[in-house]
Amino acid sequence: MFKFIQQYTEKMDHATIYPMVSLIIFFIFFITLIYFVIKMDNKSVQVLSNIPLDITGEPNNQSI
């Protein structure tokens, strides 16, 4: 499978840039995700952490 992909990427111009771009997108996504998790207030974390434990089956009316 890798050889099948490799033969087409070798024919492409600037094929080495695609792994670098995907790595940059990967890091930007996870750094942004970590930033939002750190900046999240404790009330929202408490509400989200109790979702799996809510056995009443009623929707929770608290806003996140």
C-alpha positions as CSV (number, residue, x, y, z in Angstrom):
1,M,0.0,0.0,0.0
2,F,2.8,2.4,0.8
3,K,4.6,1.7,-2.5
4,F,1.3,2.5,-4.3
5,I,1.1,5.9,-2.6
6,Q,4.9,6.5,-2.8
7,Q,5.0,6.1,-6.6
8,Y,2.5,9.0,-7.0
9,T,4.0,11.3,-4.5
10,E,7.4,10.9,-6.1
11,K,6.0,12.3,-9.3
12,M,4.4,15.3,-7.6
13,D,6.2,18.6,-7.3
14,H,6.8,19.8,-3.8
15,A,5.5,16.5,-2.3
16,T,7.7,17.0,0.8
17,I,5.7,20.1,1.9
18,Y,2.5,18.0,2.6
19,P,3.8,16.2,5.7
20,M,5.1,19.5,7.1
21,V,1.8,21.3,6.5
22,S,-0.1,18.4,8.1
23,L,2.2,18.4,11.1
24,I,1.7,22.2,11.6
25,I,-2.1,21.8,11.3
26,F,-1.9,19.0,13.9
27,F,0.0,21.1,16.4
28,I,-2.1,24.2,15.9
29,F,-5.3,22.1,16.5
30,F,-4.0,20.6,19.8
31,I,-2.4,23.7,21.1
32,T,-5.7,25.5,20.5
33,L,-7.6,22.7,22.2
34,I,-5.2,22.8,25.3
35,Y,-5.7,26.6,25.5
36,F,-9.5,26.3,25.6
37,V,-9.4,23.5,28.2
38,I,-7.1,25.5,30.4
39,K,-9.2,28.7,30.1
40,M,-12.5,26.8,30.8
41,D,-14.1,27.8,34.1
42,N,-14.6,25.3,36.9
43,K,-18.4,25.3,36.7
44,S,-18.4,24.1,33.1
45,V,-15.9,21.4,34.0
46,Q,-18.0,20.2,36.8
47,V,-21.2,20.1,34.6
48,L,-19.3,18.2,31.9
49,S,-17.7,15.8,34.3
50,N,-21.1,14.8,35.8
51,I,-22.8,14.1,32.4
52,P,-21.9,10.3,32.4
53,L,-23.1,10.0,36.0
54,D,-26.5,11.5,35.5
55,I,-28.9,8.5,35.8
56,T,-32.2,10.4,36.0
57,G,-32.5,10.5,32.2
58,E,-33.8,14.1,32.4
59,P,-32.0,16.7,30.4
60,N,-29.9,19.1,32.4
61,N,-31.0,22.7,32.1
62,Q,-27.8,24.2,33.2
63,S,-26.0,26.1,30.5
64,I,-22.4,25.4,29.9
